[in-house]
Amino acid sequence: AVELAEGGKGTVTVINVGDASTDATIRKALAIGADNAVRINAIPRDAWFVANQIANYAKDNAFDLILTGRESIDYNGAQIGAIVAELLNIPSVSIAKKVDIAADSVSIEREIEGGKEVVTSKLPIVIGTAEGVAEPKIPNMRGIMSARTKPLDVLEPSAVDTLSHIVNYETPAPRGTVKLVDAAEVEKLVSLLHDEAKVI
């Protein structure tokens, strides 16, 4: 977002749904070039809840472009961008590897199996970005200092019904050990298959 706004007349607003523990991350975004930030003071419950908070804020602010990640690092749902676009009744494109803005339109290069696809659209639009869409930025001292004075507004969340509930998380069962047997060691292989694997 910062790269797209550089050299133009655009501004970058960071929108986060979370509690005060996320403020340091938001300040880092301000340090690398975002102009202002908004934190919706709520614990994310599911994609529907988060998307509604973002969409409700966006309805009152004329954003031309809303960028989201491909998926969140906590729920990995990859749903928020599409839900925001649906709530705002604007287009949505996911897995964008490259974004170019010209006047009131945008060109998006996205990943597809076995190749790439180029999509054009009028603004406003929601774009879900893929890894590698921009070079990671490291804030310099000037950016860190300026981030302290940039606005970070904290707003109370909109009332939104939760449509889904996460019941359980499970990690995969640990993988078994692997034994490598040289092709010449036929007797050892037969012994392992018979005595340990119990398959012969």
C-alpha positions in Angstrom: 0.0 0.0 0.0 2.8 2.4 0.9 4.6 1.7 -2.4 1.4 2.4 -4.4 0.8 5.7 -2.6 4.4 6.9 -3.0 4.8 9.6 -5.5 1.0 10.1 -5.8 -1.7 11.9 -3.9 -3.0 8.9 -2.0 -2.9 8.2 1.7 -2.6 4.9 3.5 -4.8 4.0 6.4 -4.0 0.9 8.5 -7.2 -0.8 9.8 -6.8 -3.5 12.5 -9.3 -5.4 14.5 -7.7 -6.3 17.8 -6.9 -5.3 21.3 -4.1 -3.1 22.6 -1.6 -5.8 22.2 -1.6 -5.1 18.4 -0.6 -1.4 18.8 3.1 -2.2 18.4 2.5 -3.9 15.1 0.3 -1.0 14.0 3.0 1.5 14.9 5.5 -0.5 12.8 3.2 0.0 9.8 3.1 3.7 10.5 6.9 3.7 10.7 7.3 2.3 7.3 5.1 4.9 5.7 1.4 4.6 6.5 -0.3 7.9 7.2 -2.7 7.0 9.9 -4.2 4.0 11.6 -7.5 2.8 13.1 -7.9 0.0 15.6 -11.3 -1.5 16.1 -11.1 -2.4 19.8 -12.3 -6.1 19.7 -10.9 -9.6 19.8 -11.4 -11.1 16.3 -14.0 -13.9 16.6 -14.2 -15.1 13.0 -13.9 -13.8 9.5 -17.5 -12.5 9.3 -17.0 -10.4 12.5 -13.7 -8.9 11.3 -14.9 -8.2 7.8 -18.0 -6.4 9.1 -15.8 -4.2 11.3 -13.7 -3.3 8.3 -16.6 -2.8 5.9 -18.6 -0.6 8.4 -15.6 1.7 8.8 -14.9 1.7 5.1 -18.5 2.7 4.4 -17.9 6.0 6.1 -14.6 6.7 4.4 -14.1 6.8 0.7 -11.4 4.3 0.1 -10.4 3.6 -3.5 -8.4 0.5 -2.7 -8.6 -2.0 0.2 -5.7 -4.4 0.5 -5.8 -7.5 2.6 -3.4 -10.3 3.1 -4.0 -13.7 1.5 -4.9 -15.1 4.9 -4.5 -14.2 8.5 -1.8 -15.8 10.5 -4.2 -16.8 13.3 -7.2 -18.4 11.5 -5.9 -19.0 7.9 -9.4 -18.5 6.6 -8.6 -16.5 3.5 -12.2 -15.1 3.6 -12.0 -11.5 4.9 -11.3 -9.7 1.7 -14.1 -11.4 -0.2 -16.6 -10.7 2.6 -15.6 -7.1 2.8 -16.1 -6.7 -0.9 -19.5 -8.3 -0.8 -20.6 -6.1 2.1 -19.5 -3.0 0.2 -20.8 -4.3 -3.1 -17.5 -3.7 -4.9 -15.2 -6.1 -6.9 -12.7 -8.4 -5.2 -9.6 -10.1 -6.6 -7.4 -12.5 -4.6 -3.8 -13.8 -4.7 -2.5 -10.6 -6.4 1.3 -10.7 -7.1 1.4 -7.3 -8.7 -0.8 -4.2 -8.5 -0.7 -1.2 -10.8 -3.0 1.8 -10.5 -3.8 4.2 -13.3 -6.3 7.0 -12.7 -9.6 5.3 -11.7 -8.6 1.8 -12.7 -6.3 -1.0 -11.5 -4.4 -3.8 -13.2 -3.8 -6.9 -11.1 -1.5 -9.8 -11.9 -2.5 -12.9 -10.0 -1.3 -16.4 -9.5 -3.2 -19.3 -11.1 -2.2 -22.9 -11.4 0.5 -23.2 -14.1 0.7 -19.5 -14.9 -0.6 -16.0 -14.2 -3.7 -14.0 -15.0 -4.1 -10.3 -15.5 -7.3 -8.7 -14.3 -8.3 -5.0 -14.8 -11.0 -3.3 -12.8 -12.5 0.1 -11.9 -11.9 1.4 -8.5 -12.9 1.0 -5.7 -11.9 -2.7 -5.2 -10.7 -5.1 -2.5 -7.5 -6.9 -3.4 -6.1 -9.9 -1.4 -2.4 -9.9 -1.9 0.0 -12.9 -2.1 3.5 -13.2 -0.7 6.0 -11.3 -2.7 3.7 -8.5 -3.9 6.0 -6.0 -2.3 9.5 -5.9 -0.9 9.5 -6.0 2.9 10.3 -2.7 4.4 12.4 -2.1 7.5 11.5 1.1 9.4 14.4 3.6 9.8 14.9 5.8 12.8 13.1 8.8 11.2 10.1 6.6 10.4 10.1 5.2 14.0 10.1 8.7 15.4 7.4 10.0 13.1 5.2 7.0 13.9 4.9 8.2 17.5 3.0 11.3 16.4 0.9 9.8 13.7 -2.8 9.3 14.6 -3.9 5.9 15.8 -7.6 6.1 16.5 -9.3 3.4 18.7 -12.9 2.8 17.9 -15.5 0.6 19.6 -16.7 -2.3 17.4 -20.0 -2.5 15.6 -22.6 -5.0 16.9 -22.2 -8.0 14.7 -23.6 -11.5 15.1 -21.1 -14.3 15.1 -22.2 -16.8 12.4 -19.6 -19.5 13.2 -17.8 -20.8 16.2 -14.4 -22.5 16.2 -14.9 -25.7 18.1 -11.5 -27.2 18.2 -7.9 -26.9 16.9 -5.8 -30.1 16.4 -2.3 -30.5 15.3 -1.5 -33.4 13.0 -0.3 -36.7 14.6 3.5 -36.9 14.7 5.1 -38.7 11.7 6.7 -42.0 12.3 10.4 -42.6 12.1 12.0 -43.6 8.8 14.7 -46.2 8.3 16.8 -46.2 5.2 18.0 -49.6 3.9 20.5 -50.0 1.2 19.3 -51.9 -1.8 21.9 -54.6 -1.3 20.6 -55.4 2.2 17.7 -57.5 1.2 17.7 -59.7 4.3 17.6 -56.6 6.6 14.8 -55.2 4.6 12.8 -58.4 4.8 13.4 -58.5 8.6 12.2 -55.0 9.1 9.1 -55.5 7.0 8.3 -58.8 8.9 9.3 -57.9 12.5 8.6 -54.2 12.8 6.2 -53.1 10.0 4.3 -56.5 10.3 3.4 -56.3 6.6 4.8 -59.6 5.5 
